[in-house]
Amino acid sequence: MPFRFTTSLLAATLIAPADAKAVAGSCAKGGECAPETVLLQQRQHMVIKSSDESEEEAALDAAAEEEMLKQESFVRTYSKLAYESDLSKKPASSYLLINRSMGIEDNVKAAFQHFMEENPDVFESFTDEEKKKFEHRVVIQILKDMKQASTTPETVGDAEWQAGFGESLEDQKPSVTRKAVEQRNGEHADGQLSKFEAWRTCRSSSSIKGKG
């Protein structure tokens, strides 16, 4: 990165001793150079290059550094909404036991509703449309997973069902929500605003991360 390179050059200027030219000269004549002598020669070369840097390049480096610091600050300081926590690690009471007299889809919908009731802070993270799409993705994933495992509501274990449901919630939660964007923009009223894109609420967190 240009900024870091420039910094190391300036640091070299402070480290190189006044008699470095004499030492370097002796090496050039064929004398054996100690490791520290070679290092001094390298530092001298770096200093010469730093002095050749134009004011325009230095200004560009400074601007790039400032922008990088702003972006890092933005990433570090925004507050997360409840849905951005790991939804598979909520209290056990959040995950409804399977009802063996119901089909898979009805069980998922009942479990989804129960989870939201048990975690109102997560519930409030979504618009009605976002919740609807979220629930649908969870249904699709669990139907697929249970088919692959050749399990049914009658044969799946309670612990297996609860763990699978929790993992599906975490995998299929939206990659972003309208409220998350609004909150971040409210916390950074300095011009670094995020643009809400509705299509991203249709994408799951796992698909954005390349897991599904």
C-alpha positions, -999 to +999 in steps of 0.1 A: +000+000+000+015+034-010+009+050+024+027+023+043+056+023+019+060+060+023+060+057+060+088+031+060+109+054+038+105+083+062+114+060+091+145+050+073+157+086+071+157+088+109+175+055+113+204+058+088+236+072+106+256+101+092+286+080+082+265+055+062+280+068+029+315+059+040+304+024+050+286+019+018+317+030-002+338+003+014+314-024+003+313-011-032+351-016-035+348-053-029+350-054+009+329-079+028+297-063+042+281-072+074+243-078+074+238-045+092+259-027+065+237-041+037+206-030+056+220+006+058+226+006+021+191-005+015+178+022+038+199+048+019+184+037-013+149+040+001+156+075+014+168+086-021+135+073-036+114+090-010+130+123-017+121+119-054+084+114-046+064+143-060+041+165-040+012+151-060+020+115-051+023+125-015-011+142-016-026+111-032-012+089-005-025+112+023-060+112+007-060+074+003-050+070+039-078+094+051-104+075+031-091+042+044-094+053+080-129+066+074-140+033+059-124+013+088-141+036+113-174+030+096-170-008+097-158-008+133-184+014+150-219+007+136-243-010+160-257-044+150-294-053+150-305-084+169-309-105+137-272-100+130-263-122+160-261-160+155-297-171+153-287-208+158-274-200+194-304-185+210-318-201+243-333-236+238-368-222+245-365-203+212-368-236+192-401-253+191-403-291+193-416-308+162-453-317+161-453-352+146-489-349+136-481-320+112-463-319+079-428-304+076-439-271+061-465-265+088-439-274+115-414-249+100-440-221+099-451-228+135-415-229+147-407-197+128-436-179+145-426-193+179-390-181+174-401-146+166-424-145+196-395-156+219-371-131+203-390-098+198-358-079+192-351-101+162-387-098+151-384-060+150-354-062+127-376-071+097-404-056+077-434-078+070-421-086+035-386-094+048-401-118+073-422-135+047-393-141+024-371-152+053-396-178+064-400-191+029-362-197+025-362-216+058-390-238+047-372-246+014-339-254+032-355-277+058-376-295+031-344-301+011-323-311+041-349-336+055-354-351+020-316-356+016-315-372+051-346-394+044-363-381+076-399-372+083-417-355+112-423-391+125-387-401+124-366-370+131-352-366+166-363-336+187-327-324+192-319-330+155-350-310+145-342-280+168-306-279+158-315-281+121-341-254+124-317-230+142-290-236+116-316-229+088-325-196+105-289-185+106-282-196+070-314-180+055-316-147+074-314-117+050-280-104+041-293-070+050-325-053+060-340-019+055-338-012+093-302-021+094-293+003+066-314+031+082-297+025+116-262+026+101-270+058+081-283+074+113-251+066+132-229+080+104-245+113+094-211+124+080-218+116+044-209+079+045-244+067+037-253+032+027-278+027-001-307+003+006-311-022-023-343-042-020-329-072-039-305-079-011-333-087+013-341-116-011-306-130-006-297-150+024-267-144+045-252-177+036-255-171-002-236-138+002-209-155+021-207-182-005-221-210+017-252-217-003 
